[in-house]
Amino acid sequence: MRVLGLMSGTSADGVDAVLAQFSGQSSRPSWNLIHSASCPYPSDLRKRMLAMAQGEAAPAAAILELAEAITEQQAKAAEACDPERSASLIGCHGQTIWHRPPENDTRGKRRRGSSWQMLQGPLLAHMLQRPVIHDFRAADLALGGQGAPLVPMADAALMGRIEGWRALLNLGGIANITLIPPSQGPDKKRPVLGWDCGPANSLIDLAMAVFSNGQERCDKDGGMAALGQVMDEPLTSWLSEPYFLKRAPKSTGRELFGRKDLERRLRELQPARPEDQMATLTAFTAAVVAQDLQQLGDLGLPLPTEMVVAGGGRRNKTLMRELQSRCHGLRVRPSDELNLPCEAREALVFALLAWWHHRKHPGNAPAITGAEHSCVLGVRAEPP
């Protein structure tokens, strides 16, 4: 079955699309990546999305218009990736505007989580004239889960196992990690694990916009960070913040690591040069991941044998060097070496999740999100 996957992550750079073929067993499918495309968001649209994602108030009319514009961009990406409309099903993540993980209130009462992936599913189904599976996080959240990350079970199905533990790290706006048990040995029956580590590109991109007076969206190739020196004292202090000491399941987003958070960190880095501040923010992402891996011993788990890296942050050479330096004993390699282009991985995951929905195969796991039980993810919208 041919399925089109559409993904727009926390960085809100644009829509990544993949056209893939799936067959065989749901839990270990045969798959083939046929085509991929990436469609950047227009600058004005991206500005409006980021403003809303940072908590800025907007009238109902503006929210409605934004949802329509996001849906139209998803349709453009789909057409660019599959102009012949050969896919029989679409899986679309939508654009995350706000994510609220489950938490205990001041009285100790558990409050369920909620998450908003902006999209008009029926409109997209009408524009593409094919069924669209969307709103993937809602069912897991209803079952008391984090609603994120949703990629780990799909990662395990797509990438398979090796002799040792394998880690897959996605460097989007937020860094999330998947741990896949080995193919043999006593840990073979362990569950797949995964969680959101913390910021990846979110703070780096926002800082670059500050330092360039809005002229640059990202630190291309990590060039600015490469010119600076990492400031160890504030970095060490940041690693002791509550989120980084929290055990999985855990998830996060721009609500915690957004513009206000960046402003606070930049104040703490004053009066250092911008290059030193960028170097420290870049090292921060790597240090958060390394700290999470070092804490695996507390769960009775060894370090992974290798860590496969995907997402836009893979292109940041300084960040990749920091990861290799700080993640001692791991082989760090790009997902491209496994015939999976680093920007296509999450779109491929949502194509698979749509295929799983079609087959009524669960896409989440309690060990990852904390949900009461596993379930089929997504809501199906038919062309009206």
C-alpha positions, 0 to 999 in steps of 0.5 A: 500500500502506498501512503503519503506522510506529512510532518511539520515539527516544532521548528516550524520550518516547513512541511516534510513529505514522503511517499512510501510503500508498506507491505507485510507484517504490521510490526515489522513491515517491508517498506520502500521510500519512493520519493520525498519533498520539503516545502518551507513555510512562507515567512509570514505564515511561520511568524504567525505560527511561532507567535501563537506557539509562544502563547501570544493572544489572537482573535478567533478569526486569526486562528481560523485563518491560520488553520486554513493556511497550514492545511493549504501548505500541507496540501502543497507539500503532498502534491509536490511529493506525489504529483500523480496522486498514487498514494491511497492514504495520507498521514498528516501530523499537523502543526503543533501549537501547544503541548501540555503534558499530564501533571499533578496540580498543587493538591496532588490531583492528576491532570490529564495532558492535552496537545493541539496539532493545528490542521483541518483534516476534512479540508485536507482530505477534500483537497487531496481527494483521499482519506487523511489520518490526523490528530495522532496524539489525542487517543494516547492523551485520553488514556493518560499518556504524554501524547509524545513522543509517538515515533519510537514504536514506528522507529523500531518497526522501520529500523529493526534491531542490532546485536546491542541496544540502538538509539535513534535521536531526532534533532528537530525543534525538540530532541527526542530519543528512541531506544530499541532493544537488542536482537539477542541476549537477556534484554531482547524482551525489554520494551522499546523506550523513548522520551523528549530529552529537551531543546534541540534546534528551538533555542539555537534557531531563536538565538540566531534570529536574535543575533542576526536581527531576524536575518537568519533562521538557523546557525547554518552548519553550526558555523557561528557556534564553531567560532565560540567557546562553551561556557561550562558554568552556566551549562552545568547549572542548566543540566540540573533544572527540573525537566532534565532530572525528571524520569521518563515518560516525559514530553515537552515543547516550545511551551517550556523551551521557547522565546522566554526561556531563551531570553532567560538563558541569554541573560545568564550568559551575559556579557559573553560574545554572541559566538560563545553564547551560541556555542554554549546553547549548541553544547547544551543540546548535546549535553542534555542527550548525553546526560539522559544516556548516562542515567540509563544505568539507573534503569538497569540498562547499558549504553546503546551500541550506536546512536543514529541521528536524524532531523534538521539538527543533523546538518549542524556540524558543531552539534554533531561534534558535541554529541560525539564528544559528550556521548562517550562510548557510542558510535554516532552516525547519521540516518542517511547511512541507513538509507533514510534521509535525515529530514524524511524520518519523521514524515516516514513515521507518520506514513507508517502510523497512518498505515497502522491506523488502516490496519488497526495496529496500535501505534503507542506503548505504555512504556513510552508515553505512560498511557493506560494501554496501547491503542490505534492512533489517529482520526480518519477524515474521508473526502466529503 
